[in-house]
Amino acid sequence: MGVAHTLFAAIPPEVLSRAGVAYLHYVSFMVCFGALVLERRLIKADPSKQEATLMVITDVVYGLAALAVLGSGILRVLYFGQGAEFYTENPLFWWKVGVYLAVGGLSLYPTITYILWALPLSKGELPKVSEALATRLGWILNIELVGFALIPLMATLMARGVGLPS
């Protein structure tokens, strides 16, 4: 048997499951952030068919990763984290959840826009993207990126007990 098998065999299953769910949570978060960065980099007026298609695909990846962040986060709170009280009694946790939900709410506008792009793209046509729309989407993506950048800060503070009642 290999070194990896021996290493993992020595780790208690409870630790592996906790680590696995945490890892899924972190990787999903990174994919979300990366997708937002790519969307921000690509957004412009009158994109090419390739650019518009990539934006639609990137937003689908973003949405799936955001669902994985949510699902793994719920699993961490309920079963694989510090215990539900550790999270739910901390105001920073609720701020973190609020920022996540705000970013998710903001992302509806770009997502609906990209869904509408998929219709002309499926017919081989280019979506109509004005300079004003590209600028508006850029601002929304900027705000989403700032919100997403704040989430790990709040998580880091939470993990150190900041916000917990004394």
C-alpha positions in Angstrom: 0.0 0.0 0.0 1.1 3.6 -0.7 2.2 6.3 1.6 -1.1 8.2 1.1 -3.2 5.2 2.1 -1.1 4.7 5.2 -1.4 8.4 6.1 -5.2 8.4 5.6 -5.6 5.1 7.5 -4.0 6.8 10.5 -6.5 9.6 10.5 -9.8 9.0 12.4 -12.8 8.9 10.1 -14.5 11.8 12.0 -11.5 14.0 11.3 -11.5 13.0 7.6 -15.2 13.8 7.2 -14.8 17.2 9.0 -11.7 18.0 6.9 -13.4 16.9 3.7 -16.5 19.1 4.2 -14.2 22.0 5.2 -12.1 21.4 2.1 -15.2 21.4 -0.1 -16.3 24.6 1.5 -12.9 26.4 0.9 -12.5 25.1 -2.7 -16.1 26.1 -3.6 -15.4 29.5 -2.2 -12.3 29.8 -4.3 -14.1 28.7 -7.4 -16.8 31.3 -6.8 -14.2 34.1 -6.3 -12.3 33.0 -9.4 -15.5 32.9 -11.5 -16.4 36.4 -10.4 -12.9 37.6 -11.2 -13.1 36.0 -14.7 -16.6 37.5 -15.3 -15.3 41.0 -14.2 -12.3 40.6 -16.6 -14.5 39.5 -19.5 -17.3 42.0 -19.2 -17.4 44.6 -22.0 -19.7 46.1 -24.6 -20.4 44.0 -27.7 -18.5 40.8 -26.7 -17.6 38.2 -29.3 -19.5 35.0 -29.4 -16.7 33.2 -27.7 -16.5 35.8 -24.9 -20.3 35.9 -24.4 -20.4 32.1 -24.3 -17.6 32.0 -21.8 -19.5 34.5 -19.6 -22.5 32.3 -19.6 -20.5 29.2 -18.7 -18.5 31.0 -16.1 -21.7 32.2 -14.4 -23.1 28.6 -14.4 -19.8 27.5 -12.7 -20.2 30.4 -10.2 -23.8 29.4 -9.4 -22.9 25.7 -8.9 -19.9 26.7 -6.7 -22.1 29.1 -4.7 -24.6 26.3 -4.1 -21.6 24.1 -2.9 -20.5 26.9 -0.6 -24.0 27.1 0.9 -24.5 23.3 1.2 -21.1 22.7 2.7 -21.5 25.7 5.0 -24.8 24.3 6.3 -23.2 20.9 6.8 -20.4 22.5 8.7 -22.8 24.4 11.0 -25.0 21.4 11.7 -22.6 18.4 11.6 -19.0 18.9 10.7 -17.9 22.2 12.4 -17.5 23.7 15.8 -21.1 23.0 16.8 -24.2 25.0 15.8 -24.0 27.2 18.9 -20.5 28.3 18.0 -21.9 29.8 14.8 -25.4 30.9 15.6 -24.5 32.7 18.8 -21.9 34.8 17.0 -23.0 38.0 15.4 -20.1 37.8 12.9 -21.6 34.5 11.6 -24.8 36.3 10.8 -22.9 39.2 9.2 -21.0 36.6 7.1 -24.3 34.9 6.1 -25.8 38.3 5.3 -22.9 39.3 3.1 -23.1 35.9 1.3 -26.9 36.4 0.7 -26.4 40.0 -0.4 -23.8 38.9 -2.9 -26.1 36.2 -4.0 -28.9 38.6 -4.4 -26.7 41.0 -6.4 -25.7 38.1 -8.7 -29.2 37.6 -9.9 -29.0 40.6 -12.2 -25.9 39.4 -14.1 -27.2 35.8 -14.1 -30.5 36.8 -15.6 -28.6 39.0 -18.1 -26.4 36.0 -19.1 -29.4 33.7 -19.4 -30.9 36.2 -21.8 -27.6 36.1 -23.7 -27.9 32.4 -24.1 -31.0 32.8 -26.3 -29.4 34.7 -29.2 -26.2 32.6 -28.7 -28.1 29.4 -29.2 -29.2 30.8 -32.6 -25.7 31.8 -33.5 -26.3 35.5 -32.9 -24.5 37.9 -30.6 -26.2 39.4 -27.5 -26.8 43.1 -27.5 -24.5 44.5 -24.8 -24.4 48.3 -24.6 -21.6 50.3 -22.9 -24.1 51.2 -20.2 -25.0 47.6 -19.5 -21.3 46.5 -19.5 -20.5 49.3 -17.0 -23.5 48.4 -14.8 -22.5 44.7 -14.8 -18.9 45.7 -14.0 -20.0 47.7 -11.0 -22.2 44.9 -9.7 -19.3 42.4 -10.1 -17.0 44.8 -8.3 -19.4 45.0 -5.3 -19.8 41.2 -5.4 -16.0 40.8 -5.3 -15.6 43.2 -2.3 -18.4 41.3 -0.5 -16.7 37.9 -1.2 -13.4 39.3 -0.1 -14.9 40.2 3.3 -16.3 36.8 4.0 -12.9 35.1 4.8 -12.0 38.0 7.0 -15.2 37.4 9.0 -14.6 33.7 9.1 -11.0 34.1 10.3 -12.1 36.4 13.1 -15.0 34.0 14.0 -12.6 31.0 14.2 -10.6 33.0 16.8 -13.7 33.5 18.9 -14.2 37.2 18.0 -17.9 38.1 18.4 -18.7 35.2 20.9 -20.4 36.3 24.1 -17.9 36.3 27.0 
